[in-house]
Amino acid sequence: LDGARPTIRPLGPRGLTPDEASLVSALPPPAKSFTLYFLEGTTEMTAGSVPVLEELRAEIARRPGAEVQVTGHTDTVGSEADNDTLSLKRAEEILNLLAGKGFDRSIMTAVGRGERELKVPTGENVSSPINRRVEVIVR
């Protein structure tokens, strides 16, 4: 390049050209995120998370070839080792629920982050419902 800047033109009144529209329509949909919450010290979802699980299932079903990343988290109650184990069990619980509904395990991964990525920072041994969660990203 000779240092010239590419020409950027605003969309006209007719919108995209056919070639541009074709490129845009071929893009995959943006990733969608879901958060499910859990009762303290358990792998049992809160009642408020049940509808979110249904939305998650519907989103995966709408996306042929979806990739699903399931990440478990805890609050700071308990030891770091126990929280690592619990966070992974929460993620695996969601993965198992999805697999039980017919979704292929090969499209899903489950990891636990323990108390390392708090949604809301707290001190040690603080019971925090917002931190007891599983985050699921569907791509």
DAHUSUL-V566986 format. One record per residue. RES is the residue in three letters. PHI is phi as a letter, one per 40 degrees, with the letter a starting at -180 (999 if undefined). PSI is psi as a letter, one per 40 degrees, with the letter a starting at -180 (NA if undefined). Layout:
BEGIN
res = (RES & RES)
phi = (PHI & PHI)
psi = (PSI & PSI)
END
This chain:
BEGIN
res = (LEU & ASP & GLY & ALA & ARG & PRO & THR & ILE & ARG & PRO & LEU & GLY & PRO & ARG & GLY & LEU & THR & PRO & ASP & GLU & ALA & SER & LEU & VAL & SER & ALA & LEU & PRO & PRO & PRO & ALA & LYS & SER & PHE & THR & LEU & TYR & PHE & LEU & GLU & GLY & THR & THR & GLU & MET & THR & ALA & GLY & SER & VAL & PRO & VAL & LEU & GLU & GLU & LEU & ARG & ALA & GLU & ILE & ALA & ARG & ARG & PRO & GLY & ALA & GLU & VAL & GLN & VAL & THR & GLY & HIS & THR & ASP & THR & VAL & GLY & SER & GLU & ALA & ASP & ASN & ASP & THR & LEU & SER & LEU & LYS & ARG & ALA & GLU & GLU & ILE & LEU & ASN & LEU & LEU & ALA & GLY & LYS & GLY & PHE & ASP & ARG & SER & ILE & MET & THR & ALA & VAL & GLY & ARG & GLY & GLU & ARG & GLU & LEU & LYS & VAL & PRO & THR & GLY & GLU & ASN & VAL & SER & SER & PRO & ILE & ASN & ARG & ARG & VAL & GLU & VAL & ILE & VAL & ARG)
phi = (999 & c & g & c & c & c & c & b & b & c & c & c & c & c & g & c & c & d & c & c & c & c & c & c & c & c & c & c & c & c & c & b & b & b & b & b & b & b & c & d & g & b & b & c & c & c & d & c & c & d & c & c & c & c & c & c & d & c & c & c & c & c & b & c & g & c & b & b & b & b & b & c & b & b & c & c & c & g & c & c & c & c & c & c & c & c & c & c & c & c & c & c & c & c & d & c & c & c & c & c & c & g & c & c & c & c & c & b & b & b & b & b & b & f & b & c & b & c & c & b & c & b & c & c & f & b & c & b & d & c & c & c & a & b & b & b & b & b & b)
psi = (i & e & e & i & i & i & h & h & i & i & h & a & d & e & a & i & i & d & d & d & d & d & d & d & d & e & i & i & i & i & i & h & i & i & h & h & i & i & i & h & e & i & e & h & i & i & d & e & e & d & d & d & d & d & d & d & d & d & d & d & d & e & g & h & e & i & h & h & h & h & h & i & i & i & a & e & h & i & i & d & d & d & d & d & d & d & d & d & d & d & d & d & d & d & d & d & d & d & d & d & e & e & h & h & d & e & e & i & i & h & i & h & e & b & e & d & g & h & d & h & h & i & a & i & f & h & h & h & d & d & e & g & i & h & h & h & h & h & NA)
END
